Structure formats: structure tokens, C-alpha cells
Amino acid sequence: MRGLARQFAEKEITPYAAAWDRSEELDRSIVARLGEVGFLGATIPIEYGGQGLDHMSYCLLVEELGRADSSVRGVVSVSLGLVAETIAKWGTDEQRYKWLPGLSAGSSIGCFGLTEPSTGSDAANLQCRAVRDSGEWVITGQKMFITNGTWADLALIFARTGDQGAKGITAFVVPTTSNGFHAKAIKGKLGLRAQDTAELFLDHVRVDDRASLGGIGGGFKVAMSALDNGRLSLAAGSVGIGQAALDAGIEYAKVRIQFGRPIASFQLVQELLADVHVEVEAARLLTWRVARLADANQRHTVESSAAKYYASEMAVRASNAALQIFGGYGYIDEYPVGKYLRDARVMTLYEGTSQMHKLLIGRALTGESAFS
């Protein structure tokens, strides 16, 4: 899997990553190519059009995509890790057969509509609302920072169907062609510039009961289980960024001559590289532990938080160290390390900030919640 993913990345992604970043737009045909090679359905059961691979294979795939370009990695992480895997786990057979073959093939793509303009970390208090009317659900609200938002054919939308709090939320699979559904692209991002990121507007969008996922009122547990998978993917992608930064730093240090010799021979440069190497390996092993737990069908909420927290912060440190090794050349986009740092920075923010993950881990360790 690693060899296949690396070969794909070197041919289809790496040569174009800098241009995509500068133009703030991926070539949309990458979706079809990801589907053709099986990456968009990697962990989906074969009977629904997927590859039936385990989560360890998925980690290797996502790491290699993150190593090449985190914007492309995000397409797979969201459409497969957050949307398709969630439908596979919580959906009815009708929903699985309806949506999963297209998502796996790349003929359709999904987005995950949880975050709102005023609700990020406090997801249990989201305000998007779905009300009953003539046997249907009418959804009204906004979603913010949604990956694949303008590209998506279906959106997994979390809306309030009951009282305030976690128990009043329901998940719905909503076709983006529905009347009243609109997506607006968000440009000018610091990193992941080529990735499609959008704000979603739902104005009295109608769906029936067959669109609900995980039962009425079960949306919060659906969202949290999806995020366990999503955090595994983000951890693996962060490892990819860290590895890319390390590789770039080593290569440059060997050829950059100062004071008559390669800077790779300087003790403090070697210290930077050694620290990054150890941190990348530690983050990789934390991530692989989560994959093993997922493959054993064991709960991995705390382990996912630990891996995502550590790997995302590691990616920032690794990219920053690589930039230091490159010196002034690292500060211009002729070289990739500046992009690594920009792309890494958001990994500490979405699917739970580093601070939120510390509190989740702390609650697991002490039995005391800092949220109430």
C-alpha cells in the first residue's frame, strides 16, 4: 500500500502541488484518479464497491498523501474517513447501496457538515435546525469550514431536532442538489490553500426519514464516532507532513555548503534533524496503535485524541525545524518547506483543537470533566 500510494503521489500529485497551492485550487480531475486507484473506497467493504482494506493500510495511504500534498489528503480524509465510513457504520442497507459505490469510485464525493460559524469545539450546541413538516424534515442553518463543500454531491449534515445539548442532534445525508442548499467557497487561507473549503447554507432543505443516519436524536454519537476515524486520518496525514519536512531537511543539509562544508556536518543541524526524526517515529507509532485498535473493533477515542494531538503539533515543529535548516530559502515558495508549515498549522485546529484534546485526555485520566 505504501508503495502504491507513493507511486501515485509522485506521478499525480507532487509535480503539481506548488502550482495548486499558488492558484488556491486543485485540479478536480484528481478525484476521479483517486477513485480509479481505489483510494476513495479503501476501507469500505467490497460488497459496497470498496477495497475492504484495514485501517493500518489506510494509515499508510493517508501518510503518503499527506507527505505529497495535504490538500489532496483532505479530499480522501473527509469523503472516505468522515463520510463514507460513517455511512458504512451507521447507515441502513438502502443508504449503503445508494451512496457508497459512488463515493468509493470517485463519481461522487462527500462533505461533513458539523462545524458552524458560532459552534466549533462546542459541537453539542450547534444551531442548525431540522423541524417536522408534512412527514418530512426541513433543515435550516449554516455550516462553516467544510472541506469538499463546493465539490460535494452529498453532505452529512448535523442538525438540531430536539432540545439543546447532545441528545437533540440528528445526522442527515443530504444531496447537495436539494432545493435550498448552497455552498460558497472560502479563499485566502493560510494553508491547505488548494483544498476546497466552503461555507454551507441550508434554507428550508427538505429530506425524508430515510435521510437520517443513526436514528433521530442519535446524531451526536454518530459525529463523535466519525471524528475518531477522522482523527486517525489527521494523525496519519500529520506524520506525512513531518516525514516530508524531515526528508527535505536532510536532502538540503547535504548539499548546502557553508564555511567550506555541508551544513549536515554541523552539530546543531544534526540536532534539529535528530529531534524531528524521533518525533516523526513517535507520532507514527501512536497513529499505528489507533489503527490496530480500530481493526480489532475496540474503542479508541482517547488513543485517537492522543495521536491527533501529538502528531499535529509534531508536524508544526518538524516543518519549522526544516525551514530553519533551509534558512532564507525556506521562506520562499521555490522550496516546499514553507508550504509544509502552513499546511501543518491547521492540523492543530480542526477536528478538535490541541487544547480540546488535552482536556479529553485529562478527563479520561482523572474521571473529572473540565467541560461542566
Secondary structure as GFF3:
##gff-version 3
##sequence-region A 1 372
A	DSSP	alpha_helix	2	12	.	.	.	ID=ss1
A	DSSP	three_ten_helix	14	16	.	.	.	ID=ss2
A	DSSP	alpha_helix	17	23	.	.	.	ID=ss3
A	DSSP	alpha_helix	30	36	.	.	.	ID=ss4
A	DSSP	three_ten_helix	39	41	.	.	.	ID=ss5
A	DSSP	three_ten_helix	46	48	.	.	.	ID=ss6
A	DSSP	alpha_helix	55	68	.	.	.	ID=ss7
A	DSSP	alpha_helix	70	76	.	.	.	ID=ss8
A	DSSP	pi_helix	77	84	.	.	.	ID=ss9
A	DSSP	alpha_helix	85	90	.	.	.	ID=ss10
A	DSSP	alpha_helix	93	105	.	.	.	ID=ss11
A	DSSP	beta_strand	110	113	.	.	.	ID=ss12
A	DSSP	three_ten_helix	123	125	.	.	.	ID=ss13
A	DSSP	beta_strand	129	133	.	.	.	ID=ss14
A	DSSP	beta_strand	136	147	.	.	.	ID=ss15
A	DSSP	beta_strand	154	160	.	.	.	ID=ss16
A	DSSP	three_ten_helix	166	168	.	.	.	ID=ss17
A	DSSP	beta_strand	169	175	.	.	.	ID=ss18
A	DSSP	beta_strand	181	185	.	.	.	ID=ss19
A	DSSP	beta_strand	197	207	.	.	.	ID=ss20
A	DSSP	three_ten_helix	209	211	.	.	.	ID=ss21
A	DSSP	beta_strand	212	213	.	.	.	ID=ss22
A	DSSP	alpha_helix	219	255	.	.	.	ID=ss23
A	DSSP	beta_strand	257	258	.	.	.	ID=ss24
A	DSSP	beta_strand	261	262	.	.	.	ID=ss25
A	DSSP	three_ten_helix	263	265	.	.	.	ID=ss26
A	DSSP	alpha_helix	267	295	.	.	.	ID=ss27
A	DSSP	alpha_helix	301	326	.	.	.	ID=ss28
A	DSSP	three_ten_helix	327	331	.	.	.	ID=ss29
A	DSSP	alpha_helix	337	345	.	.	.	ID=ss30
A	DSSP	three_ten_helix	346	348	.	.	.	ID=ss31
A	DSSP	alpha_helix	354	366	.	.	.	ID=ss32
###
